[in-house]
């Protein structure tokens, strides 16, 4: 559940705006919050889907904790995996420099990698075709490298 009545009210308004836009043939995508306690992520996604009539939902992480400055890409990936498994449609990447400074190219790269891992974990949780097979195939690579090195 969103942490504040204001967040719920925002979702209600976004749902109304999404309906108005759709009535005029305009596509919509709803932006979710960036900070959500881990226990509330799944409920937040479900509430958004219900209030916004299933409009695509993208999340900025979400970050389930704020105690890791410099590592927000990691906390974001944890929240993103849960949000994706719960039905978020798009995960935005968060950089390690979030809340600290403007990102460098390396920050962006690390953020994208973490978001892609989170999305893959969500795909496995949703049992999307090919997701687990990709995981199994890629999980065997270190074994092949190790075996090749022992010959």
N, C-alpha and C positions, 0 to 999 in steps of 0.2 A: 504494500500500500504506500502511496506517496507520503512523505513525511509531514506535509503540512496541508491544511485546508486550501491554501493558495495553490499548491501543486494540483490538487484535485480540481479546483475551479479552473485552472489553466487547461486541463484535459477536457473539461466540459466545453469550454469556449473553443478549443481546437476542434473538437468534434462537430460543433455547430458550424464553424468556418469551413471545415472539410465538406460537410453536407452542402453548404451553399455553393462552394466551388464546384463540386460534382454536379449539382443541379444545372450549372452553366457549362458542363462538359470540360471542366478544368481538372487535370490530374493533380493529386495532392500527395504529399509525404509529410508525416508528422515527426517533428524533432522531439526526442525524449530528453530527460534530464541527464546531467553529467555526474551527479552524486546521488547514489541510492544505497542505503544500507543493504548488505548482502541478503538479509532475511526478507527484504521487501522487493527485490528485483523481479521475481516471477510474478508477483501480484501486480506490480506496476505495469508490466507488459500486458497482462490479461485485462487490466482495467482500461488501458489505452485502447486495446483492440475493441473492447466492448463500447466505450464511449465514442470512439472515432469510426465506428462501423467498419472495422477491419482495414482501415487505411494503412498503407505501408508505414512502418515505424522505424526510425533510425535513432540509435543511441550513441552518446559521446562517452563511450566506455560501456556502462557507467562505472565510476570509481566507487567501490564499496567501502573504502576507507580513505582518510586524508592524512595518514601518519607516515607516508612514504615519499616526501619530496625528492625528486630526482629518479624515482622509480614508478611514476604514475603510469607509464606504459605497461608495467607488470600488473598493477592493481586493476587497471582498465581491462586488461586481457582476462583477468579472473571474472570481473563483472560482465564483460562482453560474452564470455563463454556461457554464463548462466542466462543472460538476456537472449542470446541467440537460440539456446536450447528451449527457452520459454516462448519464442516466437518473434523476437525482434527481426526485422527484415534486412537491416543494414547496420554494420558496426563501423563507426568512425574511429580512426586511429587516434591515439593520444601519445604524445612524445614524452621522453624522459624529462624534458625541460618544461613541461606543463606547469604553470604557476610560478616558474622561476625566471625564465628569460625567453627570448625568441629562439625558436629551434634552429639547430644547424642541420645540414644535410644528413649527417650521421644520426641525429635525433629522429628525423623523419623516417629514415631507413629502419631504425630500431622500433619505432612506433608501428610502422606498417607490418613488420615481421610479427610483432606481438599480436596485432589485430588479426592477421591471417591465421595464426595458430589458434586464437580464440574462435574464429569462424569455423575452422576445421573441427575443433572439439565440439562445437554446437552442431555441426553437420552429423557427426557421429552420434551425438545424443538424440538427434531427430531421426536417425537411421536412414539418412538420405542415400539413395543408390550410389555405390562407388566410394563412399566416404571411408568405410571401414577397410575396404580392400586397399585403398590408397595408403591408409595407416599401416596395414600389415606389410605391404610392399616396401614402403619406405623404412619400416622398422627393421627390415632384414639387411639393409645396406651396411650397417656397421659389422654385422656378422660376416658378410662377404669380404669386407675390407680386412677384417681380422684373419679370416681363413686364408686370404691371399697373402697376407704378411707372414704366415707361419709355414709356408711351403719351403 
